[in-house]
Amino acid sequence: MTATTTRRGGTPTSTRTHVTLEQSYERCRQLNRQYGTTYYWSTYLLPKVKRHHVHALYGFCRYADEIVDDPDFGSTAQREHALDAFRSRFEHDLATGDSDDEVLKAVVHTVRAFAIDVDLFRRFLRSMAMDLTVGRYETYVDLERYMDGSASVIGEMMLPILEPDDLATATPPARALGDAFQLTNFLRDVAEDLDRGRVYLPQEDLDRFGADPRRRVADDAWIELARFEIDRCRTLYAEADHGIAQLPPASARCVRSARVLYSRILDVIEEQGYDVFSRRARVPAWQKAAVVARCWRG
C-alpha cells in the first residue's frame, strides 16, 4: 500500500506504508497549522466534528500548490506531469471511495461525506497549472479567470461543510470572500511572487498608476496602486459579509474570524507605509487569539 511522507516545503511524496483515516486527517491538520495559521485558528470555532474536514480541504490545496512551487519537483514539464498525476490519482481514488495517500485519504472521505462537487477540484487544479506557464495578467478580467479556480472555488468547496440556509444565495458571497483572501495575498506576497517570476496584480492597474513592482520600492506610484487594490479587496470583503448572516452560528463565527483576521493584513500593509518589499505584513499571534475569542463570544 502507498502513503506519503513529507519532502521540503511540506510536500507529500510516495512511500510504502499503511495510513489510517485518522492519520490522514492529522497530516492535513499539521499542514493547515504550519502553512495556513489564520485559517487554522478560525477552525477552532467550528464544531469538532467538522473541523477536520476543513483541514482536509486545506491539505488538498497545499499539496497541489507545493507541486507547482517547490523546485524539488524539477522542470516545468516535470511539475506539470506531477500535477496531472496528482489529479488522476485523486479522481481515481474518489471514484473507488478510498485512498492510500496520506493526504488524499482524508480528502476523499470529506468530499464523499459532504457530496462536494468534484468539478470544483478540477477548476482549482486548472488554475494551479496556469502558474506553471502564466507569469502576468493583462486585465482584472484575466485575473478573475485565474481566481475562479485558485480562490472562488475554495469558498464553494467550504459551503457544504458550513451548511448555509440556502446554498444558491450563499455561493456569490462565498466566492467573493475567496477572491478577497486571494487579492490580499497577492498584495502581501508581491516580493515572493516576483522571485517565482510572477506578477498577479493586473498590468492595466500597474500602467494606470505607473507602478512597477520590480523596482521593489514603495514609491508614490506604488502607494497609489496599493491603495487602489486595498479598496478593491475591501469591497469584496463587504460583499462577502452578506453571506455570513446566512450561516449557522458556529459556521458564521468561523468565517467571520477568518475574514476579520485576513482583512487585518490590509491594515498592517497600510501601517507599514505600503512597503511589502522589505518585510511581510503579518498579524501577530496574540491578535489572532483575541479575534477568535471575540468571535467565540459572538
N, C-alpha and C positions, 0 to 999 in steps of 0.2 A: 504494500500500500504506500502511496506517496503522500507526503505532507510538505511542510515548508519550514525553513529556518530563515534567519534574517541576514541579509548582506548589508553593506554600507548604505546608510540613509534609510534603514528600516524596511528595505525591500525584501519580500519573501522570495526564496528560491527553493527549488525542489530538492527533497531528500527522501530517503526511505525510512518511514516510521509510521506509527499509528497516531491519529489525532482524534480526540473526542470532541463532541459538540461544545462541551464546557471549556475545553482548552482553546477551541477556535474563537469562541466569544471573548475569552480572556485575552487572546492575542490582539483582537480588534480593539478591545478596551485599552490595551497598552499603547497601541498606535495612536488612538484618539488622545490619550493623556499626554503622550510625548510630543505630538505634532499639531494638535488642534485644541490647545488649552481652553480657549474661550468656549468652544462648543462643549468640551468635556465638563467644565464647571456647570454649564447650563443643564446638562443631562441629569444632574442630581435633583432637579426639580420635577422630573418625571417619576411616575411610579416605578418601582424596581423591576416589575415585570415587563416594562417597555424599554428601560434604559439600555439594555444590551443590544436591542435591535438597532438603535441609533448608532452604537459603536460599530455594528456590522456594516452599516452603510458607509460610515467614515472609513472603515478598513478597506472596503472595495475601492473607494475613490483614491485613497492614499496609495494603494497597491498600483493602480494604473498610472497615477501621477509620477511615481518613482521610476516606472519603466521608461517614461518619457524623459525625465530629467536626470536620472542617475547615470554618470558617464561610464560606470562599470558595465552597462549594457552594450557598450560599443558604438558602432557607427549608426547613422540614421536608419539605414536599411535593417540593421540588426534590431534596433529598437522597434521599428515598425513590425518586424516579424514577431518579436516578443509580445507586443501589444495585441497583435492578431491572434497569437496563440492563447493569450490570456482570455480574449473574448470567446474564442472557440471552446476553451475549457469551461468557462462559466456557463455558456449556453448548453453544452453537453451535460454538465453536472446538474443544471437546473431542470433539464428535461428528465433526467434519471431520478431526481429528487434527493440527491446526496452528493457529497464531495469528500475527497481525501486531502484536499488542500487546507492548510492551516487557517487561511483567511476565508476562502470561498465556502467552506463548510457552514460557517455561521451566516454568510450572505445568502446562500441558497435556502437555508432554514427560514431566514427573515422574509425573503421575497415570497416564498410559498405560504408562510403563515399569514401574511397580510395581502396576498394577491397583488403585489406591486407589478405594474406593467413592465415587462421586460424591455419594451422599446425605449423606456427612459434610460436604461443602461446602455443600449446601443447608441443613443444620441450622445450620452456622456463620452463614450469611447471614441465616437467620431470627432468630437472636439479635441480630445486628448491627441488624436492622430494629427490634427491640424497643427499642434505645437511642434511637430517634427519638421514641418516644411514652411509654415507661415510665420514670418517674423514681424509683420506690421499690418495695421488695418487702416485703410484709407478713410473710412467714414464710420460714424457711430452705428449706422445700419449694418455695416460689415461686422463690426464688433458684436452687435446683438446676435448675429447668426452664430458666432462662436460661443457667446454666453448662453445661448439656448441650451447647449449641451454641457457646458462647463459649470453653469450656475443655476439657471432657471429650473432645470430638471431635478436639481437637488431638493428644491422646495417641493416639487411634485412627488419625489420619492418619499419624502417625510410625511406627507399628508395622511396616507393610510394608517401610519403609526400614531399620529397626533389625533386622528378621528374628529375632524370638524363637523359642525352641524350639517353642512351641505358641501360636498366635495367640489362641485362645479363652481360655486361662488367663492370658495376659499382658494381656488387654484391661482387666479391672477395675483392676489396679494402674496401668495407663497412664492410665485415666480419673481415678483418684484423684490422680495426680501433676498432671494438668492442672488439676483443681479446687484443689489446694494452691497451685499457682502463681497461679491467679486470685484466691483469697482473700487471699493475701499481697499481691497488687496492690491489692485493694480497701482493705485496711487502710493500706498505704503511701500510696495516692493519694486519701485521703478529701477533702483540701482541693481538689485538682484536679477531682475529680468534682463537688464542690459547685459549683464555678464553672461547670460544664456543666449544673447543675440536676438532678444525680443523686445518690442515696444508695443504695449497693449493700448496705450492712450491713442485715440484716433488721430491720424495725421492731419485731418481737417481742423481739429482743435489746436494742435501744435502750430499749424500755419496761421490760424486766426490770431494767436497771441504772440507769434514769433518766438515760441519757446522751443528749446532743443534739450531734451534730457541727456543727450550725450555730452553736454558741457558739464553735467553733474554739479551745477551751481544753482542755488535758489536766488536767481536774479529777479528783476522786476517782471520780466516776461513769464518766468516760471511761476511766480507768485500769482499772477493774474490767471494763468491756466489752472493752477491748483484750486483757486477759489471757485472757478467755474465748475471743475469736476466735483468738488465737495458739494456745491449746490445741487448738482445732478444727483449725487448719492443721497442727499437728504430728502430730495423729492421722492426717490424710490423708497426710502425708509418710511416716509409719511404714507405712501400708498400701501405699504405692507402693514402698517398699523391697523388698517381697516379689517384685515383678516384675523388679527389676534383675537378680537372680540368673538369670533365665530368658533373658537376652540374651547374645549372643556377646560376647567380651571387649571388643572395640573399642566396640560399642554400649553396653555396660554402663559403660565409662569415660566416655563422652559424657554419658549420662543421669545418672550419679552426680555428675559435676561440676556439671551444671545444678541438680540437686537440692540439693547442698551450698551452692552459691552463693546460690540463691534463698531457701533457708531461713535463710541468714545475715542476710537482710533483717529477719527477725523478731528476731534478736539485736540488731541495730542499733536497732530500734524500742524494745526494752527498755532498751538502754543510754542512749538519749536521753529516758528517762522517759516513754515512750509518746506523746511530743509529735510528732505527724505533721502539725501545722498550721504551725509556724514554719519547719520545714526538712524536706526529703525524706530519708528513710532510704536511704543509698547504701552499697554495698560498694566500697571503694577498688579501683582497677585492680590494684595490687600484690597484693591478696588474691585477686583473680580469677586472676591469673597463677600464684600459689602453689598454689591449689586445682587448677587444670588440670595443673600439673606433678606434684602428688602423685597425682592420678588417673591420669596417664600412666604413672607408675612402678608403679601398682597398689597 
